[in-house]
Amino acid sequence: MNLHALRLFYHVAQTRSVTQAAQLMNISQPAVTSQIKKFELECGTPLLQKKGRGIELTEAGEELSIQARKLFSLETYMEESLSLYREAKRGSLRIAATYLPAKFLLPPAAIAFKKVNDGVDLVIHTSNSEEVYQQLMEYEADLAVFGGGVEGHLKELESTALYEDELWFVAAPEHQLAGKRVALADLAMESFVMREEGSSTRGRLFALCKAHGVPAPRIALQFNGLHEAIGAVSAGYGVSFVSSLVVREQVKKGVLRRIDVEGIAPMANPIFVCWRRDDVLSPVAAQFLQHIQP
């Protein structure tokens, strides 16, 4: 069916005037008349008939007019829906994030985004760095936010730096090394409390020791949760290597104390938001970036 001709017919049916339909479509009256006649031939039945000096619909024309109204109403709805998607007012956004940004950076950005895009379904999944990377590359996430651990994947990813964090060694105040400056070799002999394998911070700890020719420390207590690990250290067991964002307040209050390492400055722990290289970001993802970027 010729949709352009159907639209012409629909305007004639709504206005009961070829002249008005021609004006609405910005074409000549003879062109409307000609195309309507061709459309009737295509349909195989008359759709319009003369009534005095005007026109009226045939029974077939009345039925087709009803169906055309439904069709063009649906067209308007589809155009409005697409407009909402283009303007990031509708749709979904899946974000995979490591624990650090999920707790400290994403909540304010998510709230600001939802205030102006409440029709968007926003899902944030928290995991360790390796799992977050896999979710992004396997199209289970649209964006990924890493607290470290992205350096080895930059060839596959586009990224934007969000925050420059530091990694600190910490222990409870009563620990024998709390507040002291020690050699890395001595510190590595202590019992460590860390996150599970796949954690970027745990990987950075092992890489630091390897770079300085020091045996990797024993992970004496392991948690899948970051705050559970810090809670164990605060309670007086072992030491940990952790983001300053996580423990800054505990250190300030004296619940934890830092341990300085001789000859090693605090390690940078940059936080990135990433997406797959060469992918075109959806309008929803692009607008979320505006809310999270500093």
Secondary structure, 3 states (H helix, E strand, C coil): CCHHHHHHHHHHHHHCCHHHHHHHHCCCHHHHHHHHHHHHHHHCCCCEEEECCEEEECHHHHHHHHHHHHHHHHHHHHHHHHHHHHCCCCEEEEEEECHHHHHHCHHHHHHHHHHHCCCEEEEEEECCHHHHHHHHHCCCCCEEEEECCCHHHCCCEEEEEEEEEEEEEEECCCCCCCCCEECHHHHCCCCEEEECCCCHHHHHHHHHHHHCCCCCCCEEEEECCHHHHHHHHHCCCCEEEEEHHHHHHHHHHCCCEEEEECCECCEEEEEEEEEECCCCCCHHHHHHHHHHCC
